Amino acid sequence: MSAALCGVLAAGCSTTESGKAQPSATTDPTAATAALWDPCSQIPDSTLTSLGLDVASKRSGILGAEEPGWKICAWSASAYPPGYGLTVYTTIHTIDEVRQKSTNIEFKDITVAGRQGIQFRQSIHDADEDCSLAFQTTSGFAQLDILNTGVKERNIPPCERMQPIAAAIVPLFPK
């Protein structure tokens, strides 16, 4: 992921007439990252619980480390042992970068909650393990990624499992 972060212009904040912070071009990745929508604080626990996710399993960043240019949050299924996990990302990067990453495959245009995006999977996972959705935002893109880890969970295709999750979370994404 670090290689993908090199050489990309970041987005920071400026104010609008209404006084809300909006992304604007900057070369300061720290300011741009701070301005991103944070899935760890912006997705209500009640939404996560209704989707069968364990709010106590919340993990921020990658293995607890924050990544410049990204806000990342992950949860596991509430059933023990957890059979799948959800990760939600926002970033200063672009959808074009998602399409250019060689390990992202099987792209499909989608619409969720009236919002156009792309569906794909990561080639490092089997087809019955992973489903990712990405949506353009003013500061970059927002992404949902589901990873089926249990044998029982693989009976439901990951993109099918993603449908109710995306319907609940995509409307929360920034424009």
Protein Blocks (a to p, Z undefined) as FASTA:
>chain_A
ZZmmgopacddddddfkopacddddfbfklmmmmpccfklmpcfklmmmnopafklpcgh
jehiacehiacdddddfbdcdfbdcdddddfbdfklmmmpmkbghiacddeehiacdddd
dfkbcfklbccdddddfklpaddddddfbfklmmpcfklmmmmmmmmmmmmpcZZ
